[in-house]
């Protein structure tokens, strides 16, 4: 009867260590995967790429309305 009382704390400590190791292994495996937002962002493509003219006047000197109406002041 006395051996059973000494065995219980040892079994409890081994069980707790096993739970901690499995929990850390699971948590580490879960954090190494990419988040859902990152996966979606990598799969999304721009359907209008190359079809829209550059309209930023500071980078390119392009008039998006060049062929629509002639400039009367030229």
Secondary structure, DSSP 4 states (H G I P E B T S, - for coil): -HHHHHHHHHHHHHHHHHHHHHHHHHHHHHHTSPPHHHHHHHH---TTTTTSPP--TTT----TTTTTS--TT-
